[in-house]
């Protein structure tokens, strides 16, 4: 704790905005600011671009939207004062625009006015980020003297840069650093994020307040996990993951003054709002939530991603095939957790090759989940196609999947459901899906989950139910039986694919790690298997481009993260 310092109560508003909904996002800001004021906070920090939602993508290039964002910010300042939050210093993210171009910006609002504006300095252009296309970088930093403390700010990526804006604030001398963030979730990200923020706090020589967005936006999901670290890097407070939450923390902050000037090539400016510290008070006990386990974290991400995609896009219900297999079973359990059983419609579509146990497992799944369920046999429809076109072999197999896709899309048109695709990342990687068949749909919840993890999630979800004294949602037979598309007699996935454990290991190295042929051989995989797998992966790019989006959970998801040309004659191992 700082000597001869001041006390400051800071709230972190971990909220779930919707891209483009300026009115609802502003109202959300007022609601959570009220909660912060009622909790006795002096400062509240909202996530990056919380007024516009994030990412706005090419909406940033529409000047009409940027001007609307600026106007909404001014109106928000007045609304906060009218709501009794005028004495609360509110940091909110928004989209700005000036003669240089669009800006990823954050502003400080106080007493009905915009008292500071700051533009993001470092614009990430890797992975899911394309910010150098959308924004122009800032070169100034606004420090506010408030209740006897100098408060500096860095926006998201600025926090990840060593020797950048944080160093500038440390050199200038600030009492606390607030950081609005919109940091997308991926597995085990907090293993990197928390230590990094702790290092930045030490670099600044001040406590650091990390406020992160929560909720789903298209294929991205944000985990929240907002927290506060002390100047020594210790964790002082932490919010829960994947839920909206107001985290309140009392900080003892240094009373020394910031020296304006140029540091690290950035101009640091200072404005005094209130010089006198608040009277001494009894600080709150720190609230430090434990992070979720790996399976619980991934499950929560998938639930939130699906729920927000459905609700934010105006759908009321979902529909998809209940095959009796593991993928549709996990998708069904996710959908019920996300939307409730009355919003989930399962359809069993047996063909002449569908086993009795698969039909029974599909019905049992629906019974356990309490969702809607119907049976629509496809045998007669398939027979017409086969007879009229003379189909056999792969063409006969695929027409079964395509008839099922047509049934689902027809029911979607008739009843207004969103169709879900139930394929997993392993199948998508090797092209083990039928275009216009099992690949139909508007959203793919487990698209970024490898097959072996689908099984792990199923076991975890059943175990979690048993701990609560509930019936496990996924039939054990769906987990235990060998996977099969059941498109011909006696078919198993292993007829055309390596064992899923081996396959996922290779895909993890080739897709996630971008390892080449020689590196895969060095890792111990057989050359024949490597060649077989990477050829399947490379040749399936055209299929992946036409697959629905789904929640990103891994470091390198298909789509935003991994962008390869469809027309591509490069083959690993040939040169």
FIGU-751355 format. One record per residue (C-alpha): y, z, x; residue in three letters. Coordinates in steps of 0.05 Angstrom, whole numbers, plus 5000, padded with zeros to 4 digits. Last residue first. Layout:
BEGIN
YZXala...
This chain:
BEGIN
441139665196unk436339645137unk435340395132unk440640505078unk442039885037unk448939555032unk448838974983unk453739284933unk455939004866unk456339664828unk461439944877unk460840694892unk465041264865unk461941944872unk466742494851unk469942244787unk463641894762unk457142204784unk458342924804unk459143134876unk460143884886unk456044064825unk457744314755unk461443734723unk460843714647unk458643044619unk461342344610unk457141834573unk453041324613unk455640624623unk457640704696unk451041064710unk447140444688unk450839984736unk449540474793unk442040454782unk440340004840unk442940484892unk439041084865unk432440704858unk433240424928unk434841124954unk428441404924unk423440874948unk426240845018unk426141605024unk419041644997unk416541125047unk420341435105unk417142125092unk422142695085unk422743185143unk430243295149unk430242825208unk427842265162unk433642435114unk438542405173unk435941725193unk436841445122unk443841705113unk446342365086unk451842345033unk450843095021unk450943114945unk447742434933unk443042354992unk441643085011unk441243354940unk437542724919unk432242844971unk431143564949unk431343354876unk425742854887unk421343354924unk421743864867unk421343304815unk414743044842unk415942314859unk417441824803unk413841254768unk407341574744unk410442254758unk414342194693unk407742204655unk404841684606unk398141804574unk398941244523unk405740904525unk412941114510unk411641854515unk417741984560unk413542514596unk414843184629unk408643604648unk408144194600unk410844884619unk417944884594unk417044534528unk410644954518unk414645594526unk418845424465unk426345484480unk430545974440unk427346624464unk427047084404unk432147644412unk431348354439unk437548284483unk433348264546unk428847754512unk434747294500unk436847324573unk429747164594unk429646554549unk436346314577unk434046434649unk427546044639unk431245464608unk436445474663unk431045444717unk427644864681unk434244484678unk435244674751unk429044294771unk431643684733unk438443674767unk444443864725unk450543404725unk448843014661unk446743664626unk451943624569unk452142864560unk457842674514unk459442084468unk452441824457unk447341294475unk443441364540unk436841514505unk437040794480unk443040334491unk441140334565unk434440664576unk434041234625unk430541354691unk435941024733unk434441424795unk440741854795unk441141894719unk434142174716unk435742704769unk442542864737unk439643024669unk439142614605unk440542924536unk445742444508unk449642774452unk451842404389unk458142674356unk456942774281unk460942424227unk455642364173unk454441624164unk457141374231unk453341924269unk447141794227unk447541064248unk448741254321unk442541704320unk438141174287unk440640634334unk438941064395unk432041194368unk431040444360unk433440364431unk428440864459unk422640524423unk425239844446unk424740094517unk417240184517unk415939504485unk420339154537unk416939544592unk410039274574unk409838834512unk414638504463unk412837894421unk419837834393unk418037864319unk411938314327unk414938814376unk421538854337unk418138954270unk413239464300unk418939874328unk421839964258unk415140184230unk413740674286unk420740994286unk419341634246unk425542014223unk424142764221unk429843244204unk432743874233unk438944294222unk439644904267unk436345594263unk435145604338unk428045854334unk426245384277unk429544794311unk425544914374unk419145004333unk420244324300unk421143984368unk415144354397unk410744124339unk412643404348unk411443454422unk404743804410unk402443244364unk403742724418unk408642154408unk405341484425unk405541204353unk412941374351unk416242024333unk423742084319unk425342834313unk432642914296unk436543544312unk443243704279unk447644254310unk453944494275unk450345004231unk447045304292unk453445524326unk458045094369unk457145294442unk450945734439unk447845244390unk449544654434unk446844994497unk440245154462unk439744434438unk441244144507unk435944594537unk430844354486unk432943624493unk431843664568unk425344064566unk421443614520unk419743684446unk423443044431unk429243324391unk434042734390unk441442844383unk446843044333unk453343434342unk458243764294unk465543864276unk468943354320unk476443364331unk476943184404unk478943874426unk473144174387unk467543754415unk469943714487unk471844454485unk464944674462unk461244234510unk465044454572unk464945184550unk457345174541unk456044794605unk460445254646unk457245874615unk450345604632unk452445464703unk455246164712unk449346504679unk444546114724unk448446304788unk449647034768unk456447194739unk462047484780unk463548234774unk469948424738unk475048834777unk479949224734unk484549654776unk486750314744unk493850244719unk499650504759unk503551134740unk510950994741unk516850974789unk523250694762unk523849934766unk526849654830unk534249454833unk536148754855unk535348374790unk535647614786unk537447454859unk536146734879unk533046514944unk531645824975unk526245645025unk526844935051unk520244685077unk518744385145unk514244965164unk520245415152unk527345215136unk532145755113unk532846335065unk531247035093unk527247435043unk528948175036unk524748785049unk522249194990unk514849085004unk510449094942unk506149634910unk502449234858unk500349424787unk495248934757unk494248634688unk489048104674unk490047754607unk483847364587unk481346704560unk473946654575unk469846254626unk469646794681unk472047514676unk478547714709unk479248054777unk483548604806unk484948894875unk480548494922unk482348664993unk485648135036unk490148615075unk496248385036unk492548554973unk488548074930unk489447914856unk484547524813unk483446964763unk476246774751unk478546234703unk472345784702unk475345104691unk471044544664unk471843804680unk468243244644unk473443174589unk477843794595unk474044444586unk476545164589unk479945654637unk486045574680unk487146004743unk492146544761unk491646754835unk496547324852unk497347444927unk499448104958unk503848015019unk503447885094unk503647145079unk498046985127unk494247605104unk494847365032unk492646665055unk486346955086unk484647325022unk485746684983unk480746325027unk475646895021unk476146854945unk475746094939unk469745954984unk464246384953unk468146284888unk465945564887unk458645764880unk457245194831unk463244774812unk469144964769unk475744604769unk481944954799unk488044914755unk492345424791unk498945804787unk499946204851unk504346824856unk506247084925unk508847804933unk514048174975unk516747575012unk519047465084unk521446785106unk515746725156unk510646935104unk513646455053unk513245885103unk506046075121unk504246035048unk507545345042unk503645045100unk500045325161unk493245285129unk493144875065unk488845135008unk494545514974unk498844894969unk492944594931unk494345074872unk501845164868unk505345654915unk510446164893unk514946694925unk517147354894unk522247784930unk521848484902unk527448964880unk526348864806unk526548104816unk529047734876unk526647024864unk524146554919unk524745804906unk521045334952unk523444634971unk520043994997unk516443734935unk511043194934unk511142604886unk505842564832unk500642124797unk497341674849unk497842204903unk494642674853unk487842324849unk483442944847unk476142954824unk473542924896unk479342784943unk486742624937unk490043304935unk497643324931unk500743834977unk507844044961unk507644214887unk514644234858unk518744854844unk523545024789unk527545664782unk531746044730unk529845644668unk533546034616unk532246454554unk532747124589unk527846914643unk523446304655unk520646124724unk518345404731unk512245044758unk511744314776unk507043734788unk512543224795unk513442514769unk518242054808unk523742044860unk529442004810unk526742604773unk520542794732unk517343464714unk510443624686unk509244364671unk506645014699unk509245684674unk511846304710unk514846804661unk519447374683unk519447854624unk526248094602unk526847554550unk520047694519unk522547914451unk519947294414unk526946984413unk527247034489unk520546694495unk522646154446unk528946004487unk524945904551unk519845494512unk525345024487unk527344874559unk520144754578unk518844314517unk524743874539unk521943794608unk515043634580unk518043124532unk521542794591unk514842754627unk511442454566unk516841924557unk516641774631unk509441564626unk506541604696unk504242324687unk500242094627unk496241734681unk492142354695unk494442954654unk489643404691unk491243924667unk494744164604unk502044004589unk504844714585unk499445004630unk501244534686unk498345024737unk496145674705unk500646214674unk503746804713unk506747404678unk511947864709unk514748544689unk508448744652unk508549324603unk502149134567unk506348944506unk510248464550unk503748144574unk501148074503unk507847764483unk507147284541unk500247104515unk502946904447unk509046544475unk504746134523unk499945944466unk505845704425unk507945264484unk500944994491unk500544844416unk507144454417unk505844094483unk499043844462unk498243304516unk492343624552unk489744234515unk491044924545unk485845474557unk489046104583unk488146604640unk494846954634unk495547364698unk499947974687unk504148304741unk506549024742unk511349144800unk512349774840unk517349774897unk516949904971unk518750455019unk511750385049unk507049845024unk500050005000unk
